[in-house]
Amino acid sequence: MGSGALQVNSTNLEFAPVDLETETLQSQLFRYAQDLQELMEQQRQLQQNYQMVLKSMGREVPDHDLLTSTLMAANEIHLVTDPQGMVRRHSPAVYTALDLPKQPLIGSSITRLQSSAGTNDFAIVLAKLARCVGLGGIEQRRIELGPFATDAPSSQFDLLVMQVASSNGEKEIVWLLQPAVQSSAIAIQSAFINASKGDVGFFVTDPQGTICSVNDALTKMTGFYSADVLGHNPRLLGSGRHENAFFQDFFLALLDAGCWNGQILNRKKNGQIFLTWQSVKMVESADASVTSYIAAVADLSLTESNARLTSPSSYHDPITGLTSRWAMEHYFDQALEQAREDRSTLRTIFLNIDGLGRIGDELGYVVVDQARREVGSRLQTIERLNVRVADYGGANFVLLLQESLTDEQVTELATSLSKLLEAPLHIGPHRPRVRVYMGCASYPFDGLSTGTLLKHADAAMYGAKKFSTQFCFYESDDSRKALSAL
């Protein structure tokens, strides 16, 4: 590895000598710390202000682990112990589900439930949780319990374990059990979340962040059916109202502590933005590998807040000034309806700005918004009656072309866009450069709906990245040329 790189081996981390002066590195770290502290303080103030509004209207201000409390209320078989595993309370169903003799469980160790023939999973989990600095995430295991009577068989159960903070601030451990039926980890977690019949929404993602399961309450809350969200990233629900630093803080906390609780603005299928309280936990298997993430979502929206959030100003992104994501999808649906009536074609280009993350690493993440603002200003210069540009959040933008263009004309437009956006950005004394990747899909050749066309344009953009070119057409199996590149 070259000078200045991070070298990783199986036992420790070793830093190779760096070329930069120590003083320069310290200055960069100090500037980054200042930016991060400022953004965290702004977020804290916004949350406090909203909580004051909630309190003034007599609404409860959540500050708890919504996920654990909801799962515990929904699943009949559960126990709560202290950090040493001594049972403090349990549900009545524990006796019937485990076929236990009517002997008091409270005050005894939960390890007494474990089958003597197998590994004492309870003891292993207790030891692991004792090493957690904070509350940690969720431990998932399949365990064998019993037998509790002569000649009775033992039984297999699926177990979810998580720590919570009690009312006096001490740690408690919640143990959720279900008879073992499902085979995969995701299916097991789906069974647990689907036991909840209240108004708390749940979704489960795989380790890469792809949604694998949702419950009915989330569909009712957001308007997105399971078919709309399965296979997608949770950013599908994103409002576009949070800064990049908010999500960086979110993911760092989730990876470091295994859990996160807080307020997030989300977006319903109809485009309405609403405030939620969200609890997210990382799920680990018995071998300590991450199997998934589970999120619980509660709607905190108020009528007054929604009126403000969905006002005409919400049709545009506050940073770039471009059409917002949900407004663009509304316009896209209208454009498709018109194209069907006219039997005309339309195009969409999915555009990704590669290099914004690097700008944040080098200059501080406050600068990323300045870079996005300049990108937005440049993109506004190409808008006209039949060309609309939208900010899809982060480094992604979408163009809707409501005019009949040949492939050559679209390619010429992509060339102009590349020159426009890849010219050096002007951020104070800095002149960073970015790289642009674009993909194009066409109606009706590449799809008949907004979702399909955007998905195919996104896939074409990733094709451009794969082939290290700036622009690709979507590769259709039916009637279009496979690829066109600059």
Protein Blocks (a to p, Z undefined) as FASTA:
>chain_A
ZZhiacddfkbccddddfbdfklmmmmmmmmmmmmmmmmmmmmmmmmmmmmmmmmnopac
dfbdfklmmmmmmpmbdcdddfkopafbdcfklmmmnopacddfehpafklmpcfkbccf
klmmmmmmmmpmblopaddddddehjfbehiacddddddddddddfkopacddddddddf
bfbfklmmmmmmmmpccfbdcddddfkopafbdcfklmmmnopafklmgopafklmpgol
acfklmmmmmmmmmmnopacdddddddfkopacdddddddddddfkopafbdcdddddfb
dfklmmmmmgmklmpcfklopacfklmmmmmmmmmmmmmmnopacdddddddehjlmmmm
mnopklmmmmmmmmmmmmmmmgcfklccddeehjbccddddbdcdfklmmmmmmmmmmmm
mpccdehjbccdddddddddddfklocbfklmmmmmmmmmmmmmmnopabdcdddfklpc
fbdcZZ
